[in-house]
Amino acid sequence: MTIDEIRRLIREGRYEVSIHVQQERLEDDLDIDEIEVALLQGELIEEYPNDPRGPSCLVGGLAGAKPIHVVLGWATRKPKAERILRLITVYIPRPPKWNDLRTRGAKP
């Protein structure tokens, strides 16, 4: 998964939003437009090729001044078996887990 591929699929609307993302975005007062902006302008921060649910990655970006992290994976849209992005989770990175958009906080 590359940032260019992610951007293309977001622009084309070839993604789905998990129920978890819906819950998390409401808790952090994020709307779908802000998440799309963060993905379109963001960068690949971490890759998780060995995730038991399938390869995934973390993208971090800004929607205005608001930092947003999105974990993405793959889904298959039926009936054509088309591969699309799945937004797995979304959150605003905050201390102590994150120092800023790109830097993890110190481990306790």
A tleap script that builds the chain and sets N, CA, C and O, in Angstrom:
source leaprc.protein.ff14SB
mol = sequence {
  NMET THR ILE ASP GLU ILE ARG ARG LEU ILE
  ARG GLU GLY ARG TYR GLU VAL SER ILE HIE
  VAL GLN GLN GLU ARG LEU GLU ASP ASP LEU
  ASP ILE ASP GLU ILE GLU VAL ALA LEU LEU
  GLN GLY GLU LEU ILE GLU GLU TYR PRO ASN
  ASP PRO ARG GLY PRO SER CYS LEU VAL GLY
  GLY LEU ALA GLY ALA LYS PRO ILE HIE VAL
  VAL LEU GLY TRP ALA THR ARG LYS PRO LYS
  ALA GLU ARG ILE LEU ARG LEU ILE THR VAL
  TYR ILE PRO ARG PRO PRO LYS TRP ASN ASP
  LEU ARG THR ARG GLY ALA LYS CPRO
}
set mol.1.N position { 0.858 -1.164 0.000 }
set mol.1.CA position { 0.000 0.000 0.000 }
set mol.1.C position { 0.907 1.230 0.000 }
set mol.1.O position { 1.754 1.385 0.879 }
set mol.2.N position { 0.722 2.097 -0.987 }
set mol.2.CA position { 1.521 3.323 -1.054 }
set mol.2.C position { 0.619 4.529 -0.830 }
set mol.2.O position { -0.600 4.443 -0.979 }
set mol.3.N position { 1.227 5.645 -0.474 }
set mol.3.CA position { 0.436 6.858 -0.253 }
set mol.3.C position { -0.232 7.298 -1.551 }
set mol.3.O position { -1.347 7.819 -1.519 }
set mol.4.N position { 0.427 7.098 -2.694 }
set mol.4.CA position { -0.189 7.465 -3.973 }
set mol.4.C position { -1.423 6.614 -4.248 }
set mol.4.O position { -2.440 7.119 -4.722 }
set mol.5.N position { -1.330 5.329 -3.951 }
set mol.5.CA position { -2.479 4.436 -4.149 }
set mol.5.C position { -3.622 4.824 -3.211 }
set mol.5.O position { -4.784 4.844 -3.618 }
set mol.6.N position { -3.295 5.129 -1.970 }
set mol.6.CA position { -4.302 5.556 -0.992 }
set mol.6.C position { -4.998 6.816 -1.484 }
set mol.6.O position { -6.226 6.890 -1.473 }
set mol.7.N position { -4.236 7.796 -1.910 }
set mol.7.CA position { -4.819 9.058 -2.396 }
set mol.7.C position { -5.737 8.825 -3.586 }
set mol.7.O position { -6.826 9.393 -3.662 }
set mol.8.N position { -5.287 7.980 -4.518 }
set mol.8.CA position { -6.097 7.698 -5.707 }
set mol.8.C position { -7.435 7.061 -5.321 }
set mol.8.O position { -8.487 7.460 -5.821 }
set mol.9.N position { -7.387 6.078 -4.439 }
set mol.9.CA position { -8.607 5.391 -4.042 }
set mol.9.C position { -9.550 6.308 -3.253 }
set mol.9.O position { -10.769 6.211 -3.394 }
set mol.10.N position { -8.996 7.186 -2.435 }
set mol.10.CA position { -9.833 8.149 -1.714 }
set mol.10.C position { -10.497 9.104 -2.711 }
set mol.10.O position { -11.698 9.356 -2.622 }
set mol.11.N position { -9.718 9.636 -3.660 }
set mol.11.CA position { -10.282 10.546 -4.675 }
set mol.11.C position { -11.396 9.870 -5.478 }
set mol.11.O position { -12.392 10.503 -5.827 }
set mol.12.N position { -11.217 8.584 -5.764 }
set mol.12.CA position { -12.197 7.825 -6.547 }
set mol.12.C position { -13.375 7.343 -5.701 }
set mol.12.O position { -14.328 6.777 -6.237 }
set mol.13.N position { -13.320 7.560 -4.393 }
set mol.13.CA position { -14.389 7.094 -3.514 }
set mol.13.C position { -14.408 5.585 -3.349 }
set mol.13.O position { -15.444 5.008 -3.020 }
set mol.14.N position { -13.279 4.947 -3.573 }
set mol.14.CA position { -13.184 3.490 -3.483 }
set mol.14.C position { -12.671 3.093 -2.095 }
set mol.14.O position { -11.565 2.576 -1.940 }
set mol.15.N position { -13.504 3.349 -1.109 }
set mol.15.CA position { -13.183 2.982 0.263 }
set mol.15.C position { -14.477 2.753 1.037 }
set mol.15.O position { -15.556 3.190 0.638 }
set mol.16.N position { -14.329 2.059 2.147 }
set mol.16.CA position { -15.458 1.879 3.056 }
set mol.16.C position { -15.020 2.277 4.452 }
set mol.16.O position { -13.836 2.250 4.788 }
set mol.17.N position { -15.995 2.645 5.249 }
set mol.17.CA position { -15.744 3.131 6.605 }
set mol.17.C position { -16.278 2.096 7.590 }
set mol.17.O position { -17.458 1.749 7.552 }
set mol.18.N position { -15.419 1.610 8.460 }
set mol.18.CA position { -15.854 0.621 9.448 }
set mol.18.C position { -16.760 1.266 10.499 }
set mol.18.O position { -16.772 2.485 10.673 }
set mol.19.N position { -17.503 0.430 11.180 }
set mol.19.CA position { -18.352 0.913 12.276 }
set mol.19.C position { -17.481 1.551 13.352 }
set mol.19.O position { -17.865 2.549 13.963 }
set mol.20.N position { -16.305 0.969 13.580 }
set mol.20.CA position { -15.377 1.525 14.574 }
set mol.20.C position { -14.979 2.959 14.206 }
set mol.20.O position { -14.925 3.829 15.076 }
set mol.21.N position { -14.703 3.207 12.931 }
set mol.21.CA position { -14.365 4.569 12.485 }
set mol.21.C position { -15.536 5.507 12.758 }
set mol.21.O position { -15.338 6.632 13.218 }
set mol.22.N position { -16.742 5.053 12.480 }
set mol.22.CA position { -17.912 5.909 12.721 }
set mol.22.C position { -17.985 6.303 14.197 }
set mol.22.O position { -18.245 7.462 14.521 }
set mol.23.N position { -17.758 5.346 15.081 }
set mol.23.CA position { -17.798 5.627 16.515 }
set mol.23.C position { -16.669 6.566 16.934 }
set mol.23.O position { -16.895 7.536 17.659 }
set mol.24.N position { -15.451 6.271 16.471 }
set mol.24.CA position { -14.288 7.057 16.873 }
set mol.24.C position { -14.347 8.481 16.318 }
set mol.24.O position { -13.979 9.427 17.014 }
set mol.25.N position { -14.799 8.644 15.090 }
set mol.25.CA position { -14.855 9.985 14.508 }
set mol.25.C position { -15.853 10.861 15.251 }
set mol.25.O position { -15.629 12.061 15.411 }
set mol.26.N position { -16.946 10.271 15.704 }
set mol.26.CA position { -17.923 11.042 16.474 }
set mol.26.C position { -17.356 11.448 17.835 }
set mol.26.O position { -17.598 12.559 18.307 }
set mol.27.N position { -16.599 10.539 18.465 }
set mol.27.CA position { -15.978 10.857 19.761 }
set mol.27.C position { -14.966 11.992 19.642 }
set mol.27.O position { -14.829 12.802 20.558 }
set mol.28.N position { -14.249 12.052 18.500 }
set mol.28.CA position { -13.246 13.103 18.295 }
set mol.28.C position { -13.779 14.275 17.473 }
set mol.28.O position { -13.019 15.158 17.077 }
set mol.29.N position { -15.089 14.279 17.220 }
set mol.29.CA position { -15.738 15.369 16.472 }
set mol.29.C position { -15.091 15.570 15.093 }
set mol.29.O position { -14.756 16.690 14.707 }
set mol.30.N position { -14.926 14.466 14.368 }
set mol.30.CA position { -14.357 14.492 13.026 }
set mol.30.C position { -15.448 14.162 12.013 }
set mol.30.O position { -16.292 13.301 12.258 }
set mol.31.N position { -15.425 14.846 10.888 }
set mol.31.CA position { -16.361 14.446 9.838 }
set mol.31.C position { -15.599 13.773 8.699 }
set mol.31.O position { -14.373 13.852 8.623 }
set mol.32.N position { -16.337 13.120 7.827 }
set mol.32.CA position { -15.719 12.355 6.744 }
set mol.32.C position { -14.876 13.264 5.849 }
set mol.32.O position { -13.808 12.854 5.395 }
set mol.33.N position { -15.331 14.479 5.590 }
set mol.33.CA position { -14.548 15.405 4.762 }
set mol.33.C position { -13.178 15.673 5.373 }
set mol.33.O position { -12.179 15.713 4.654 }
set mol.34.N position { -13.118 15.855 6.683 }
set mol.34.CA position { -11.832 16.090 7.345 }
set mol.34.C position { -10.929 14.868 7.224 }
set mol.34.O position { -9.724 15.006 7.015 }
set mol.35.N position { -11.497 13.687 7.354 }
set mol.35.CA position { -10.712 12.463 7.230 }
set mol.35.C position { -10.166 12.338 5.815 }
set mol.35.O position { -9.001 11.984 5.631 }
set mol.36.N position { -10.990 12.624 4.817 }
set mol.36.CA position { -10.527 12.574 3.427 }
set mol.36.C position { -9.397 13.564 3.182 }
set mol.36.O position { -8.401 13.222 2.545 }
set mol.37.N position { -9.542 14.787 3.680 }
set mol.37.CA position { -8.498 15.810 3.517 }
set mol.37.C position { -7.192 15.324 4.141 }
set mol.37.O position { -6.129 15.441 3.530 }
set mol.38.N position { -7.269 14.780 5.357 }
set mol.38.CA position { -6.065 14.283 6.034 }
set mol.38.C position { -5.405 13.175 5.215 }
set mol.38.O position { -4.179 13.130 5.118 }
set mol.39.N position { -6.198 12.288 4.630 }
set mol.39.CA position { -5.633 11.205 3.817 }
set mol.39.C position { -5.043 11.726 2.517 }
set mol.39.O position { -3.990 11.257 2.086 }
set mol.40.N position { -5.701 12.683 1.891 }
set mol.40.CA position { -5.217 13.218 0.617 }
set mol.40.C position { -3.946 14.041 0.781 }
set mol.40.O position { -3.131 14.112 -0.139 }
set mol.41.N position { -3.769 14.663 1.942 }
set mol.41.CA position { -2.598 15.507 2.166 }
set mol.41.C position { -1.589 14.862 3.113 }
set mol.41.O position { -0.528 15.428 3.379 }
set mol.42.N position { -1.919 13.694 3.613 }
set mol.42.CA position { -1.102 13.072 4.649 }
set mol.42.C position { 0.078 12.279 4.127 }
set mol.42.O position { 0.413 12.294 2.943 }
set mol.43.N position { 0.689 11.585 5.071 }
set mol.43.CA position { 1.851 10.763 4.735 }
set mol.43.C position { 1.738 9.426 5.450 }
set mol.43.O position { 1.091 9.304 6.490 }
set mol.44.N position { 2.377 8.441 4.867 }
set mol.44.CA position { 2.434 7.115 5.458 }
set mol.44.C position { 3.396 7.165 6.638 }
set mol.44.O position { 4.574 7.478 6.466 }
set mol.45.N position { 2.904 6.861 7.827 }
set mol.45.CA position { 3.723 6.958 9.034 }
set mol.45.C position { 4.265 5.591 9.445 }
set mol.45.O position { 5.444 5.460 9.771 }
set mol.46.N position { 3.411 4.584 9.428 }
set mol.46.CA position { 3.822 3.235 9.805 }
set mol.46.C position { 3.114 2.225 8.903 }
set mol.46.O position { 1.990 2.449 8.455 }
set mol.47.N position { 3.800 1.104 8.648 }
set mol.47.CA position { 3.193 0.006 7.903 }
set mol.47.C position { 3.130 -1.213 8.805 }
set mol.47.O position { 4.031 -1.454 9.609 }
set mol.48.N position { 2.062 -1.975 8.664 }
set mol.48.CA position { 1.851 -3.175 9.466 }
set mol.48.C position { 1.609 -4.368 8.527 }
set mol.48.O position { 0.480 -4.846 8.412 }
set mol.49.N position { 2.660 -4.842 7.863 }
set mol.49.CA position { 2.488 -5.917 6.873 }
set mol.49.C position { 2.063 -7.253 7.481 }
set mol.49.O position { 1.499 -8.097 6.785 }
set mol.50.N position { 2.328 -7.450 8.767 }
set mol.50.CA position { 2.018 -8.734 9.402 }
set mol.50.C position { 0.799 -8.676 10.313 }
set mol.50.O position { 0.627 -9.546 11.166 }
set mol.51.N position { -0.038 -7.678 10.148 }
set mol.51.CA position { -1.265 -7.575 10.935 }
set mol.51.C position { -2.093 -8.843 10.693 }
set mol.51.O position { -2.303 -9.221 9.540 }
set mol.52.N position { -2.564 -9.504 11.751 }
set mol.52.CA position { -3.327 -10.751 11.584 }
set mol.52.C position { -4.593 -10.574 10.733 }
set mol.52.O position { -5.074 -11.536 10.135 }
set mol.53.N position { -5.132 -9.355 10.676 }
set mol.53.CA position { -6.333 -9.103 9.871 }
set mol.53.C position { -6.001 -8.800 8.421 }
set mol.53.O position { -6.899 -8.640 7.594 }
set mol.54.N position { -4.720 -8.722 8.113 }
set mol.54.CA position { -4.269 -8.383 6.763 }
set mol.54.C position { -3.401 -7.140 6.813 }
set mol.54.O position { -3.466 -6.375 7.775 }
set mol.55.N position { -2.584 -6.930 5.781 }
set mol.55.CA position { -1.698 -5.770 5.752 }
set mol.55.C position { -2.473 -4.466 5.967 }
set mol.55.O position { -3.570 -4.281 5.439 }
set mol.56.N position { -1.882 -3.585 6.744 }
set mol.56.CA position { -2.509 -2.293 7.011 }
set mol.56.C position { -1.419 -1.253 7.216 }
set mol.56.O position { -0.230 -1.573 7.222 }
set mol.57.N position { -1.838 -0.009 7.384 }
set mol.57.CA position { -0.877 1.074 7.594 }
set mol.57.C position { -1.536 2.217 8.349 }
set mol.57.O position { -2.759 2.290 8.469 }
set mol.58.N position { -0.693 3.104 8.851 }
set mol.58.CA position { -1.130 4.313 9.541 }
set mol.58.C position { -0.759 5.505 8.680 }
set mol.58.O position { 0.399 5.669 8.296 }
set mol.59.N position { -1.751 6.338 8.378 }
set mol.59.CA position { -1.525 7.578 7.642 }
set mol.59.C position { -1.866 8.728 8.580 }
set mol.59.O position { -2.888 8.703 9.265 }
set mol.60.N position { -1.005 9.728 8.604 }
set mol.60.CA position { -1.246 10.920 9.407 }
set mol.60.C position { -1.293 12.129 8.508 }
set mol.60.O position { -0.473 12.279 7.602 }
set mol.61.N position { -2.258 12.992 8.763 }
set mol.61.CA position { -2.380 14.213 7.968 }
set mol.61.C position { -3.122 15.275 8.749 }
set mol.61.O position { -3.586 15.043 9.865 }
set mol.62.N position { -3.225 16.438 8.146 }
set mol.62.CA position { -3.904 17.567 8.764 }
set mol.62.C position { -5.167 17.903 7.997 }
set mol.62.O position { -5.204 17.850 6.768 }
set mol.63.N position { -6.202 18.251 8.750 }
set mol.63.CA position { -7.409 18.841 8.182 }
set mol.63.C position { -7.462 20.231 8.790 }
set mol.63.O position { -7.920 20.405 9.919 }
set mol.64.N position { -6.995 21.214 8.044 }
set mol.64.CA position { -6.773 22.532 8.630 }
set mol.64.C position { -5.628 22.394 9.613 }
set mol.64.O position { -4.538 21.962 9.241 }
set mol.65.N position { -5.867 22.761 10.874 }
set mol.65.CA position { -4.828 22.621 11.904 }
set mol.65.C position { -5.011 21.350 12.722 }
set mol.65.O position { -4.228 21.077 13.632 }
set mol.66.N position { -6.045 20.569 12.402 }
set mol.66.CA position { -6.378 19.386 13.189 }
set mol.66.C position { -5.589 18.167 12.707 }
set mol.66.O position { -5.752 17.746 11.562 }
set mol.67.N position { -4.730 17.592 13.568 }
set mol.67.CA position { -4.008 16.374 13.184 }
set mol.67.C position { -4.948 15.173 13.264 }
set mol.67.O position { -5.754 15.056 14.187 }
set mol.68.N position { -4.827 14.279 12.274 }
set mol.68.CA position { -5.672 13.094 12.222 }
set mol.68.C position { -4.826 11.889 11.827 }
set mol.68.O position { -4.011 11.962 10.909 }
set mol.69.N position { -5.032 10.783 12.533 }
set mol.69.CA position { -4.440 9.498 12.184 }
set mol.69.C position { -5.548 8.577 11.687 }
set mol.69.O position { -6.640 8.535 12.254 }
set mol.70.N position { -5.249 7.841 10.618 }
set mol.70.CA position { -6.190 6.864 10.080 }
set mol.70.C position { -5.430 5.565 9.843 }
set mol.70.O position { -4.387 5.560 9.189 }
set mol.71.N position { -5.954 4.465 10.374 }
set mol.71.CA position { -5.414 3.144 10.072 }
set mol.71.C position { -6.263 2.569 8.945 }
set mol.71.O position { -7.491 2.532 9.016 }
set mol.72.N position { -5.559 2.117 7.892 }
set mol.72.CA position { -6.213 1.616 6.686 }
set mol.72.C position { -5.806 0.181 6.409 }
set mol.72.O position { -4.687 -0.232 6.711 }
set mol.73.N position { -6.717 -0.562 5.837 }
set mol.73.CA position { -6.431 -1.911 5.369 }
set mol.73.C position { -7.161 -2.122 4.058 }
set mol.73.O position { -7.568 -1.163 3.403 }
set mol.74.N position { -7.323 -3.369 3.680 }
set mol.74.CA position { -7.993 -3.712 2.430 }
set mol.74.C position { -9.321 -4.382 2.707 }
set mol.74.O position { -9.482 -5.088 3.703 }
set mol.75.N position { -10.261 -4.155 1.824 }
set mol.75.CA position { -11.553 -4.848 1.841 }
set mol.75.C position { -11.848 -5.263 0.406 }
set mol.75.O position { -11.238 -4.759 -0.537 }
set mol.76.N position { -12.781 -6.175 0.255 }
set mol.76.CA position { -13.201 -6.613 -1.076 }
set mol.76.C position { -14.675 -6.293 -1.241 }
set mol.76.O position { -15.511 -6.716 -0.443 }
set mol.77.N position { -14.979 -5.542 -2.286 }
set mol.77.CA position { -16.358 -5.164 -2.582 }
set mol.77.C position { -16.936 -6.176 -3.562 }
set mol.77.O position { -16.378 -6.414 -4.633 }
set mol.78.N position { -18.043 -6.755 -3.184 }
set mol.78.CA position { -18.696 -7.739 -4.043 }
set mol.78.C position { -19.693 -7.026 -4.943 }
set mol.78.O position { -20.108 -5.929 -4.566 }
set mol.79.N position { -20.116 -7.529 -6.080 }
set mol.79.CA position { -19.913 -8.883 -6.590 }
set mol.79.C position { -18.669 -9.019 -7.461 }
set mol.79.O position { -18.325 -10.133 -7.857 }
set mol.80.N position { -17.988 -7.922 -7.769 }
set mol.80.CA position { -16.845 -7.974 -8.691 }
set mol.80.C position { -15.533 -8.352 -8.019 }
set mol.80.O position { -14.509 -8.469 -8.692 }
set mol.81.N position { -15.544 -8.542 -6.723 }
set mol.81.CA position { -14.327 -8.813 -5.959 }
set mol.81.C position { -13.305 -7.689 -6.138 }
set mol.81.O position { -12.101 -7.929 -6.231 }
set mol.82.N position { -13.816 -6.460 -6.184 }
set mol.82.CA position { -12.973 -5.270 -6.334 }
set mol.82.C position { -12.299 -4.953 -5.001 }
set mol.82.O position { -12.958 -4.901 -3.962 }
set mol.83.N position { -10.994 -4.743 -5.037 }
set mol.83.CA position { -10.233 -4.404 -3.826 }
set mol.83.C position { -10.346 -2.904 -3.571 }
set mol.83.O position { -10.055 -2.086 -4.443 }
set mol.84.N position { -10.776 -2.561 -2.355 }
set mol.84.CA position { -10.928 -1.162 -1.960 }
set mol.84.C position { -10.264 -0.960 -0.599 }
set mol.84.O position { -9.915 -1.919 0.088 }
set mol.85.N position { -10.098 0.311 -0.227 }
set mol.85.CA position { -9.563 0.627 1.093 }
set mol.85.C position { -10.641 0.448 2.146 }
set mol.85.O position { -11.824 0.677 1.895 }
set mol.86.N position { -10.213 0.037 3.323 }
set mol.86.CA position { -11.103 0.014 4.470 }
set mol.86.C position { -10.489 0.903 5.535 }
set mol.86.O position { -9.353 0.683 5.953 }
set mol.87.N position { -11.233 1.902 5.973 }
set mol.87.CA position { -10.802 2.738 7.087 }
set mol.87.C position { -11.123 1.965 8.352 }
set mol.87.O position { -12.290 1.724 8.663 }
set mol.88.N position { -10.077 1.575 9.086 }
set mol.88.CA position { -10.221 0.689 10.240 }
set mol.88.C position { -10.456 1.472 11.525 }
set mol.88.O position { -11.344 1.141 12.311 }
set mol.89.N position { -9.655 2.510 11.730 }
set mol.89.CA position { -9.849 3.369 12.894 }
set mol.89.C position { -9.335 4.764 12.569 }
set mol.89.O position { -8.530 4.948 11.656 }
set mol.90.N position { -9.805 5.733 13.322 }
set mol.90.CA position { -9.397 7.123 13.154 }
set mol.90.C position { -9.353 7.775 14.532 }
set mol.90.O position { -10.170 7.475 15.403 }
set mol.91.N position { -8.393 8.664 14.710 }
set mol.91.CA position { -8.289 9.364 15.992 }
set mol.91.C position { -7.388 10.586 15.831 }
set mol.91.O position { -6.652 10.723 14.854 }
set mol.92.N position { -7.475 11.454 16.812 }
set mol.92.CA position { -6.569 12.596 16.891 }
set mol.92.C position { -5.394 12.156 17.766 }
set mol.92.O position { -5.594 11.791 18.925 }
set mol.93.N position { -4.165 12.185 17.225 }
set mol.93.CA position { -3.010 11.755 18.021 }
set mol.93.C position { -2.750 12.735 19.167 }
set mol.93.O position { -2.635 13.943 18.963 }
set mol.94.N position { -2.661 12.178 20.377 }
set mol.94.CA position { -2.474 13.002 21.573 }
set mol.94.C position { -1.451 12.356 22.501 }
set mol.94.O position { -1.247 11.142 22.472 }
set mol.95.N position { -0.806 13.192 23.332 }
set mol.95.CA position { 0.059 12.637 24.372 }
set mol.95.C position { -0.800 11.823 25.355 }
set mol.95.O position { -1.979 12.134 25.521 }
set mol.96.N position { -0.270 10.839 25.981 }
set mol.96.CA position { 1.131 10.445 25.993 }
set mol.96.C position { 1.506 9.501 24.845 }
set mol.96.O position { 2.690 9.258 24.610 }
set mol.97.N position { 0.509 8.967 24.130 }
set mol.97.CA position { 0.821 7.992 23.086 }
set mol.97.C position { 1.560 8.637 21.915 }
set mol.97.O position { 2.445 8.014 21.328 }
set mol.98.N position { 1.211 9.871 21.568 }
set mol.98.CA position { 1.850 10.584 20.451 }
set mol.98.C position { 2.303 11.952 20.919 }
set mol.98.O position { 1.558 12.663 21.592 }
set mol.99.N position { 3.540 12.326 20.558 }
set mol.99.CA position { 4.040 13.671 20.857 }
set mol.99.C position { 3.512 14.667 19.840 }
set mol.99.O position { 3.201 15.811 20.172 }
set mol.100.N position { 3.415 14.213 18.595 }
set mol.100.CA position { 2.880 15.033 17.512 }
set mol.100.C position { 2.382 14.094 16.420 }
set mol.100.O position { 2.253 12.893 16.655 }
set mol.101.N position { 2.107 14.610 15.261 }
set mol.101.CA position { 1.533 13.816 14.170 }
set mol.101.C position { 2.393 12.621 13.795 }
set mol.101.O position { 1.865 11.573 13.422 }
set mol.102.N position { 3.715 12.764 13.890 }
set mol.102.CA position { 4.638 11.742 13.389 }
set mol.102.C position { 5.439 10.998 14.449 }
set mol.102.O position { 6.070 9.988 14.139 }
set mol.103.N position { 5.430 11.472 15.693 }
set mol.103.CA position { 6.335 10.944 16.705 }
set mol.103.C position { 5.584 10.296 17.853 }
set mol.103.O position { 4.767 10.932 18.520 }
set mol.104.N position { 5.875 9.013 18.074 }
set mol.104.CA position { 5.277 8.311 19.207 }
set mol.104.C position { 5.860 8.857 20.507 }
set mol.104.O position { 7.017 9.275 20.563 }
set mol.105.N position { 5.036 8.845 21.545 }
set mol.105.CA position { 5.482 9.282 22.859 }
set mol.105.C position { 6.376 8.235 23.513 }
set mol.105.O position { 6.500 7.113 23.023 }
set mol.106.N position { 6.983 8.612 24.602 }
set mol.106.CA position { 7.870 7.691 25.331 }
set mol.106.C position { 7.044 6.569 25.940 }
set mol.106.O position { 5.930 6.791 26.413 }
set mol.107.N position { 7.595 5.378 25.925 }
set mol.107.CA position { 6.919 4.235 26.530 }
set mol.107.C position { 7.083 4.319 28.038 }
set mol.107.O position { 8.152 4.684 28.527 }
set mol.108.N position { 6.028 3.981 28.782 }
set mol.108.CA position { 6.105 4.070 30.261 }
set mol.108.C position { 7.063 3.062 30.842 }
set mol.108.O position { 7.240 3.008 32.059 }
savepdb mol mol.pdb
quit
